[in-house]
Amino acid sequence: MNYKKVAEEITNAIGEENFEHATHCMSRLRLVLRDESKVDDASVENIEGVKGVMKQGGQYQIIIGGEVANVFNALPKAIRSTSGEEESNKEPKKKDVRGYLNSIFDYISGSLVAALPAIIGCGMVKLVLVILGMVGLDGTPTYNVLNIIADAGFYFLPVIIAFTAAKKLNTDIVLSMVVSAVLIHPMLIEAMAGDGLSFLGIPIYSTSYTSAVIPPLFAAWVLSLVLPLVDKLTPGWSKAIFKPLLALIITVPIVLIIFAPLGAIIGVGLTEITEIAQKFSPWLTMAILSALMPLLIITGMHHAFDPIMFTNFAGPGFDGLFLPLMLATNFALGAACLAVGVKTKNKNFKSVAISSAISASMAGITEPGLFGVLLRLKKPLFAAMIGSGVAGVFVGIFNIKSYALASPGIISMIQFISPEQTSNLMNAIIVAVIASVVSFIAVFVLGFKDLADKKVNNNEISLNSDGDKLLSPMEGVIVPIDKVKDATFAKKLLGDGIAIIPSVGKVYSPVDGKIQVMFKTGHAIGLLSDKGDEILIHVGIDTVKLDGNGFTPKVSDGDQVIAGDLLLEFDIEYIKSQGYDVTTPIVVTNLSSTNKKVTRLLKENESVEKLQPMIEMKP
């Protein structure tokens, strides 16, 4: 893969000025954009090396695979620098209940995922110790040093999570680490094991916080709230001394008395959830969860298992829920991709499918196959869910456990070596084989419509050789698209079209078709016509910054519409009063894949009525 070329094409497709926050995980570029409506998803997906696009939790996620770090590093420095702390200085956006839940979920998963390298590394060292013990080398000086290394990541886990959580919250990293270091201070541990402690007469709940997961998340959050208050209370000349002093004196007691105990109780509850799931019809529980796991990964909900998984490793030292489920899912997804690769006649797609199968089965990285192959074809995804569900039955029957935190695949199967149950690894291999065989066969049984029929990769879709007319979605005055005061539209980066200065604040459907996306801010609408044309109506310039104020959507994602249906109402005078240009670009975003060209039927400054023919698309 040419990382520089892929990064350059992604930057061009999104627009360098459109990046607000940039980072990446194991397989995806995770971007926060200023205006997602300015991005043509199809153009991004068609970039060689991109497996798919996903929008979730306010992020624009581009699935790359195992080489994502190289692509991220090839992005322009100005974009990569947007992953720093500058966001903390920006005015916070208004959130509803769903927004707050997404933020909480993103904070937890982001903090824990960032701590994975320490847990994976120390966990694998523990497995090395198990193997050394099997051959009689336990108790040697070398063994003892390795044991210290293995325990370090878990013993100091509160400090590690304090670091990752502070970065996620853009709060003081060093102070965050100090607050969580208090939780594992030897004197605190000794007091907790003895007569206990109190602060200003208030008793402190006695428990152990070594290897704790939830308490440091709370601690970093409390610190992030205390620091701004302290900053306001301290004069400028005294901040260097009194700000950290007051932050620690205020934060640590609050954490020790309230939030650390609450986190410990939650951690115990998560462990009990795992035990209940394993005791109550384990084969049925695991079968259902395994079958649904591909869908959970698609929505990002699989990260809900992260706190449970971390707590399990920090407590009993193994995970009997999430990673065994992922064992079945990863091999099922890999085998389904392999079956698609064998069956498809499209050479380019065959290469993508087989490489995705290798990625999933060998390294446990499933996103390229899931988004780039299976989700596009639908039926092979169902086949993978069947294979994962069947294998999940045996996960429950065999009561499989993972003794190291790693995404299950061929190269990490040693994570299932058990110091107590020698059959655990063999049972894990059996589950992997069952998931692979059932999924592979299911793909051939269910079948799928090959992409070669549509010639997607050759951009040879032909929709209407007679030409299609696009009706005006509003009343107003015509403006050529290249005179719009926004480079993204003026340079036709999203596609060709026309613009209107509206005289009435209503948007009507210009085609018969479906609403692909009604942006939550109301400022833009994406439609797919029955003839296959993808149309973007973007009301105003930079109006995404109004955060929905002045806009009243009348439709939702997925709604079927006919030409003339009211899609949106907007307040022209309010938008103008906030300093925004109401010029509305209307562009066809998939011209490259339909081999069509746009011809304007109306001239500059000409008045246009709603539903009046405006432009024509011809091959």
C-alpha positions in Angstrom: 0.0 0.0 0.0 1.2 3.5 -0.9 0.5 5.2 2.4 1.3 8.7 1.2 -1.0 8.3 -1.8 -3.9 6.9 0.4 -3.4 9.7 2.9 -3.3 12.4 0.2 -6.5 11.0 -1.4 -8.3 10.9 1.9 -7.2 14.5 2.7 -8.5 15.7 -0.7 -11.8 13.8 -0.4 -12.5 15.3 3.0 -10.8 18.7 2.7 -7.9 19.6 4.9 -9.9 22.5 6.4 -12.7 20.1 7.3 -10.6 18.2 9.9 -11.3 19.1 13.5 -9.8 16.1 15.5 -7.8 13.2 14.1 -6.6 10.0 15.7 -6.7 6.2 15.0 -7.2 2.9 16.6 -6.0 -0.6 15.5 -7.9 -0.5 12.2 -9.6 2.8 11.7 -8.9 6.5 11.2 -11.2 8.2 13.7 -12.0 11.7 12.6 -14.1 14.5 14.0 -15.1 16.7 11.0 -16.4 20.2 11.0 -19.1 19.3 8.5 -19.7 15.7 7.5 -22.1 16.7 4.8 -19.3 18.0 2.7 -17.8 14.6 2.4 -18.8 12.2 -0.4 -18.7 8.8 1.3 -18.6 7.0 -2.0 -15.4 8.9 -3.0 -13.7 7.9 0.3 -14.8 4.3 0.0 -13.4 4.1 -3.6 -9.9 5.1 -2.5 -7.6 2.1 -2.9 -6.7 0.9 0.6 -10.0 2.0 2.2 -12.2 -0.9 3.3 -15.2 1.2 4.3 -16.7 4.2 6.1 -18.6 4.3 9.3 -20.2 7.2 11.2 -20.6 6.7 14.9 -20.5 8.6 18.1 -19.8 11.9 16.3 -16.8 10.3 14.5 -16.2 9.8 10.8 -14.4 6.5 10.8 -12.4 5.2 7.8 -11.6 1.5 8.0 -8.1 0.8 6.8 -6.9 -2.3 8.6 -3.6 -3.2 10.2 -1.7 -0.5 8.3 -3.8 2.4 9.6 -1.0 3.8 11.7 1.2 4.2 8.6 -1.7 6.0 6.8 -2.3 8.3 9.8 1.4 9.2 9.9 1.3 10.0 6.2 -1.4 12.6 6.8 -0.3 16.2 6.7 1.2 17.4 9.9 -1.5 20.1 10.3 -4.2 17.4 10.4 -2.3 15.1 12.8 -1.7 18.0 15.2 -5.5 18.3 15.5 -5.4 15.3 17.8 -3.9 17.4 20.6 -5.3 19.4 23.4 -6.7 22.3 21.3 -10.2 20.9 21.5 -10.4 21.8 25.2 -10.4 25.5 24.3 -13.4 25.2 21.9 -16.9 26.1 22.9 -18.7 22.9 24.0 -21.7 21.9 21.9 -25.1 21.4 23.3 -25.9 17.7 24.1 -29.1 15.8 24.6 -29.4 12.6 26.7 -28.2 10.5 23.8 -25.2 12.8 23.3 -24.2 12.5 26.9 -24.5 8.7 26.8 -22.3 8.7 23.6 -19.7 10.9 25.4 -19.6 8.6 28.4 -19.3 5.5 26.3 -16.6 7.1 24.1 -14.7 8.2 27.2 -14.7 4.7 28.8 -13.9 2.8 25.6 -11.3 5.3 24.4 -9.5 5.3 27.7 -9.4 1.5 28.0 -8.5 0.8 24.4 -5.5 3.2 24.7 -4.3 1.1 27.7 -4.4 -2.1 25.7 -0.7 -2.3 24.8 0.3 -2.6 28.5 -2.4 -5.2 29.2 -1.7 -7.2 26.1 2.1 -7.1 26.7 2.0 -8.1 30.3 -0.7 -10.7 29.7 1.4 -12.4 27.0 4.4 -12.4 29.4 2.1 -14.2 31.9 1.5 -16.9 29.2 5.2 -17.2 28.7 5.5 -17.9 32.5 2.8 -20.6 32.2 4.8 -22.3 29.4 8.0 -22.0 31.5 6.2 -23.6 34.4 5.1 -26.5 32.3 8.7 -27.3 31.4 9.9 -27.0 35.0 11.6 -23.6 34.8 9.5 -21.8 37.4 11.2 -20.3 40.4 14.4 -19.5 38.5 15.9 -15.9 38.7 14.9 -15.3 35.1 11.4 -16.6 35.8 11.1 -14.2 38.8 12.1 -11.2 36.7 9.6 -12.1 34.0 7.0 -12.4 36.8 7.7 -8.9 37.9 7.3 -7.6 34.3 4.0 -9.5 34.0 2.6 -8.1 37.2 3.6 -4.5 36.6 1.0 -3.8 34.0 -1.8 -5.1 36.2 -0.6 -3.8 39.6 -0.1 -0.2 38.2 -3.2 -0.4 36.0 -4.9 2.5 37.9 -1.9 4.8 37.0 -1.9 3.6 33.3 -5.6 4.2 32.9 -5.2 7.6 34.7 -2.8 8.6 31.9 -5.0 7.4 29.0 -8.2 8.9 30.6 -6.5 12.3 31.2 -5.5 12.4 27.5 -9.0 11.5 26.5 -10.4 14.3 28.7 -7.6 16.8 27.8 -6.9 17.4 31.5 -3.6 17.5 33.4 -1.9 14.1 32.8 0.6 14.2 35.6 -1.9 15.3 38.3 -4.3 12.6 37.1 -1.5 9.9 37.5 -0.8 11.2 41.0 -4.4 11.0 42.1 -4.7 7.4 40.9 -1.3 6.6 42.3 -2.7 7.4 45.8 -5.1 4.5 45.3 -2.2 2.0 45.3 0.1 3.8 47.8 1.6 1.2 50.2 0.5 3.1 53.3 -3.1 3.2 51.9 -3.1 -0.5 51.2 -1.7 -1.2 54.7 -4.4 1.0 56.3 -7.2 -0.6 54.2 -6.1 -4.0 55.4 -6.0 -2.9 59.0 -8.1 -0.4 60.9 -9.1 1.7 57.9 -8.8 5.4 57.3 -10.9 8.6 57.6 -10.6 12.1 56.4 -11.9 15.0 58.5 -13.9 12.4 60.4 -15.5 10.9 57.3 -14.7 7.2 57.1 -13.1 5.9 53.9 -14.5 2.6 52.4 -11.9 -0.1 52.8 -11.0 -2.1 49.7 -8.1 -2.8 47.4 -7.5 -0.6 44.3 -4.6 -2.5 42.8 -5.5 -3.5 39.3 -8.6 -1.4 39.5 -10.3 -0.3 36.3 -13.3 1.9 37.0 -11.9 4.0 40.0 -9.1 5.7 37.9 -11.7 6.6 35.2 -13.8 8.3 37.9 -10.6 9.9 39.4 -9.5 11.5 36.1 -13.1 12.8 35.5 -13.3 14.4 38.9 -9.9 16.1 38.4 -11.1 17.4 35.0 -14.0 19.1 36.9 -11.9 20.4 39.8 -9.1 22.0 37.8 -11.2 24.6 36.0 -12.7 25.7 39.3 -9.3 25.9 41.0 -8.0 27.9 38.0 -10.7 30.5 38.5 -10.0 30.7 42.3 -6.2 31.2 42.0 -4.6 34.6 40.9 -2.3 34.4 38.0 0.9 34.9 40.0 0.0 32.0 42.3 -1.2 29.3 39.8 2.1 27.5 39.6 2.0 26.7 43.3 -1.6 26.8 44.5 -3.4 25.3 41.5 -1.8 21.8 41.8 -1.9 22.1 45.6 -5.7 22.8 45.7 -6.4 20.3 42.9 -4.9 17.5 44.9 -6.3 18.4 48.3 -9.8 18.7 46.8 -9.7 15.8 44.3 -8.1 13.0 46.3 -10.5 13.1 49.3 -13.5 13.2 46.9 -12.2 10.3 45.0 -11.3 8.2 48.1 -14.6 8.9 49.9 -17.0 8.7 47.0 -15.9 7.8 43.6 -13.2 5.2 44.1 -15.5 3.0 46.3 -18.3 3.5 43.8 -15.9 2.3 41.0 -14.8 -0.7 43.1 -18.5 -1.7 43.6 -19.2 -1.3 39.9 -16.2 -3.5 39.2 -17.4 -6.3 41.4 -20.8 -6.0 39.8 -19.3 -6.4 36.3 -17.5 -9.6 37.5 -20.7 -11.0 38.8 -22.4 -10.3 35.5 -19.8 -12.5 33.8 -20.4 -15.3 36.4 -24.2 -15.1 35.9 -23.8 -15.3 32.1 -21.6 -18.3 32.5 -23.9 -20.1 35.0 -27.3 -19.4 33.3 -27.5 -21.7 30.3 -24.0 -20.8 29.1 -24.3 -22.5 25.7 -27.4 -20.5 24.9 -26.0 -17.2 26.2 -22.8 -17.6 24.3 -24.6 -18.7 21.1 -26.9 -15.6 21.1 -24.1 -13.2 21.9 -21.7 -14.8 19.4 -24.3 -14.6 16.6 -25.0 -10.9 17.4 -21.3 -9.9 17.8 -20.8 -8.9 14.2 -23.7 -6.5 14.5 -22.3 -5.2 17.8 -19.0 -4.5 16.1 -20.7 -2.7 13.3 -22.4 -0.4 15.7 -19.4 -0.1 18.0 -21.4 -1.6 20.9 -18.8 -4.4 21.4 -16.8 -1.8 23.4 -19.5 -2.1 26.1 -17.7 -5.4 27.1 -14.4 -3.5 27.6 -14.9 -2.7 31.3 -16.0 -6.3 32.0 -13.0 -7.7 30.2 -10.5 -5.4 32.0 -12.1 -6.1 35.3 -11.8 -9.9 34.7 -8.1 -9.7 33.9 -7.5 -7.4 36.8 -9.4 -9.8 39.2 -9.5 -13.5 38.5 -6.8 -13.1 35.7 -8.8 -14.4 32.8 -11.8 -13.5 30.6 -14.5 -16.1 30.1 -16.9 -13.9 28.2 -15.8 -11.4 25.6 -12.6 -12.9 24.2 -14.1 -16.4 23.8 -17.0 -14.8 22.0 -14.5 -12.9 19.7 -12.8 -16.2 19.1 -15.9 -17.6 17.4 -16.7 -14.3 15.7 -13.2 -13.6 14.3 -12.8 -17.0 12.7 -16.4 -16.9 11.4 -15.8 -13.5 9.7 -12.5 -14.6 8.3 -14.0 -17.8 6.8 -16.9 -15.9 5.3 -14.5 -13.4 3.6 -12.5 -16.3 2.3 -15.6 -17.9 0.8 -16.5 -14.6 -0.9 -12.9 -14.4 -2.2 -13.2 -17.9 -3.7 -16.7 -17.4 -5.1 -16.5 -13.8 -6.5 -15.6 -13.3 -10.2 -14.5 -9.7 -9.6 -10.7 -9.8 -9.5 -10.3 -6.6 -7.4 -12.9 -7.6 -5.0 -11.4 -11.1 -4.7 -8.1 -9.6 -3.6 -9.9 -7.4 -1.0 -11.9 -10.4 0.3 -8.9 -12.8 0.6 -6.7 -10.2 2.3 -9.5 -9.4 4.7 -9.9 -13.1 5.5 -6.2 -13.3 6.3 -6.4 -10.2 8.5 -9.4 -11.6 10.5 -8.2 -15.2 10.9 -4.5 -14.6 11.4 -4.4 -11.3 13.4 -8.0 -11.0 14.7 -8.5 -7.7 12.8 -12.0 -8.0 11.4 -13.1 -4.4 10.4 -11.7 -4.6 6.8 -13.6 -7.7 6.1 -16.7 -6.7 8.0 -17.1 -3.3 6.4 -15.3 -3.8 3.1 -16.7 -7.2 2.2 -19.5 -8.7 4.2 -21.6 -5.6 5.0 -21.6 -4.7 1.3 -23.0 -8.1 0.3 -25.3 -8.7 3.2 -25.9 -12.5 2.9 -22.3 -13.5 3.6 -22.7 -11.4 6.8 -25.6 -13.5 7.8 -23.5 -16.6 7.0 -20.8 -15.4 9.4 -23.4 -14.7 12.1 -24.7 -18.3 11.7 -21.1 -19.7 11.9 -20.3 -17.5 14.9 -23.6 -18.5 16.7 -23.0 -22.2 16.2 -19.4 -21.9 17.4 -20.7 -19.9 20.4 -22.7 -23.0 21.5 -19.4 -24.8 22.0 -17.8 -21.8 23.7 -20.4 -22.2 26.4 -20.3 -25.9 26.6 -16.5 -26.0 26.9 -16.4 -23.0 29.2 -13.5 -21.5 27.3 -11.3 -18.8 28.9 -8.7 -16.5 27.6 -5.6 -15.9 29.8 -4.3 -12.9 27.8 -5.9 -9.9 26.3 -5.4 -10.1 22.6 -7.8 -10.2 19.6 -8.1 -14.0 18.9 -6.5 -15.2 15.8 -4.1 -17.9 14.7 -1.0 -16.0 15.8 -2.5 -15.3 19.3 -4.0 -18.7 20.0 -1.6 -19.2 22.9 -3.8 -16.8 24.9 -6.0 -19.9 25.5 -3.3 -21.9 27.2 -4.6 -22.5 30.7 -2.4 -23.1 33.8 -5.1 -25.3 35.2 -7.1 -26.8 32.4 -4.9 -28.3 29.7 -7.9 -28.9 27.3 -8.7 -25.2 27.1 -6.4 -24.6 24.1 -7.6 -27.6 22.2 -11.3 -26.6 22.9 -10.5 -23.1 21.6 -9.0 -24.6 18.4 -12.2 -26.8 17.9 -14.3 -23.6 18.3 -12.2 -21.8 15.6 -12.5 -24.8 13.2 -16.3 -25.0 13.8 -16.8 -21.3 13.2 -14.7 -21.4 10.0 -16.3 -24.4 8.5 -19.9 -23.5 9.2 -19.4 -19.9 7.9 -17.6 -21.0 4.8 -20.3 -23.5 3.9 -23.1 -21.0 4.8 -21.8 -18.5 2.3 -22.1 -21.0 -0.5 -25.5 -22.1 0.7 -26.9 -18.6 1.0 -25.1 -17.2 -2.0 -24.7 -13.5 -2.8 -25.0 -11.1 -5.7 -21.5 -10.7 -7.1 -20.2 -7.1 -7.4 -19.1 -8.0 -10.9 -22.7 -7.8 -12.0 -22.7 -4.0 -11.2 -19.0 -3.4 -12.3 -18.7 -1.1 -9.3 -14.9 -1.2 -9.3 -14.8 -0.2 -13.0 -17.2 2.7 -12.5 -19.4 1.4 -15.3 -22.9 1.7 -13.9 -25.2 3.0 -16.5 -28.5 4.4 -15.2 -30.4 6.4 -17.8 -28.9 7.0 -21.3 -31.7 9.5 -22.0 -30.6 11.9 -19.3 -32.3 12.8 -16.0 -33.7 16.2 -15.0 -33.2 17.4 -11.5 -36.0 19.6 -10.2 -35.4 22.7 -8.0 -35.9 21.9 -4.3 -36.7 25.5 -3.4 -37.7 29.0 -4.7 -35.0 31.5 -5.2 -32.2 32.8 -7.6 -29.7 30.7 -9.4 -26.0 30.9 -8.6 -23.3 28.9 -10.6 -21.7 26.3 -8.4 -18.3 27.7 -9.1 -19.2 31.0 -7.5 -20.3 29.6 -4.2 -18.2 31.0 -1.3 -17.0 27.6 -0.2 -14.0 26.0 -1.9 -15.4 22.5 -1.4 -18.4 23.3 -3.6 -16.8 25.8 -5.9 -14.0 23.4 -6.9 -16.6 20.6 -7.3 -14.8 18.4 -4.9 -18.2 16.7 -4.0 -19.6 16.7 -7.5 -21.2 19.1 -10.0 -24.5 20.9 -9.6 -25.9 24.3 -9.0 -26.7 26.7 -6.1 -29.7 28.7 -5.1 -30.1 31.8 -3.0 -33.5 30.9 -1.4 -36.4 33.3 -1.1 -38.6 30.9 0.9 -37.3 28.8 3.8 -38.6 25.4 2.6 -36.8 22.5 0.9 -38.8 20.0 -1.2 -37.6 16.7 -2.7 -36.3 17.2 -6.2 -36.7 13.5 -7.1 -38.5 10.3 -6.3 -36.3 8.3 -4.0 -35.1 7.8 -0.5 -33.5 9.9 2.3 -30.0 8.6 2.7 -29.2 10.9 5.5 -31.0 13.8 7.3 -28.2 15.4 9.2 -29.1 15.9 12.9 -28.2 19.6 12.6 -30.8 19.9 9.8 -28.5 21.9 7.6 -28.1 19.2 4.9 -29.9 16.4 3.3 -28.6 13.4 1.2 -31.0 11.7 -1.2 -30.8 8.7 -3.5 -33.1 8.9 -6.4 -34.9 5.9 -7.9 -32.7 6.3 -10.9 -29.5 6.0 -8.8 -28.4 9.6 -8.5 -27.0 10.7 -5.2 -28.0 14.3 -4.4 -26.8 16.6 -1.6 -28.8 19.7 -0.6 -26.6 21.9 1.7 -28.6 24.8 3.1 -26.2 27.7 3.6 -22.5 27.9 4.1 -20.9 26.7 7.4 -24.4 26.4 8.9 -23.4 23.2 10.6 -22.1 25.5 13.3 -25.7 26.6 14.2 -26.1 23.1 15.7 -29.6 22.7 14.4 -30.9 26.2 15.4 -33.1 27.6 12.7 -33.8 24.3 11.0 -36.9 22.0 11.3 -36.5 18.6 9.5 -39.6 17.0 8.2 -38.1 13.6 7.3 -35.8 11.0 8.7 -33.1 8.7 7.5 -34.6 6.0 5.3 -37.8 7.7 4.5 -39.2 7.2 1.0 -40.2 10.4 -0.7 -41.6 11.6 -4.0 -40.8 14.8 -5.9 -42.5 17.7 -4.1 -42.5 16.2 -0.6 -41.5 18.8 2.1 -38.1 17.8 3.5 -37.1 20.7 5.6 -38.1 24.2 6.8 -35.5 26.8 7.8 -35.5 30.4 9.1 -33.8 32.5 6.5 -33.7 35.7 8.6 -32.4 33.9 11.7 -29.6 32.3 9.7 -28.6 35.6 8.2 -28.8 37.3 11.6 -26.2 34.8 12.9 -23.8 35.9 10.1 -24.2 32.9 7.7 -24.6 32.9 4.0 -27.9 31.1 3.0 -26.7 30.2 -0.5 -27.7 26.6 -1.0 -25.6 24.2 -3.1 -27.4 21.3 -4.8 -24.8 18.8 -6.1 -24.9 15.3 -7.6 -22.2 13.4 -5.7 -21.9 10.1 -7.7 -21.2 11.4 -11.2 -17.9 9.6 -11.4 -19.5 6.2 -10.9 -22.5 6.9 -13.2 -20.3 8.5 -16.0 -22.7 11.4 -16.2 -22.2 15.1 -16.8 -24.3 18.0 -15.6 -25.9 20.6 -17.9 -27.4 23.7 -16.3 -30.9 24.5 -17.7 -31.0 27.9 -16.0 -28.7 31.0 -16.1 -27.0 33.0 -13.4 -29.4 35.3 -11.5 -32.4 33.7 -13.1 -35.4 33.1 -10.8 -36.4 29.6 -10.2 -39.6 28.1 -8.8 -39.9 25.0 -6.7 -39.9 21.8 -8.8 -38.8 23.6 -11.9 -36.3 21.6 -14.0 -32.9 23.0 -13.0 -30.1 20.8 -14.3 -29.9 17.7 -16.5 -27.6 14.7 -16.1 -26.5 12.9 -19.2 -23.9 10.1 -19.9 
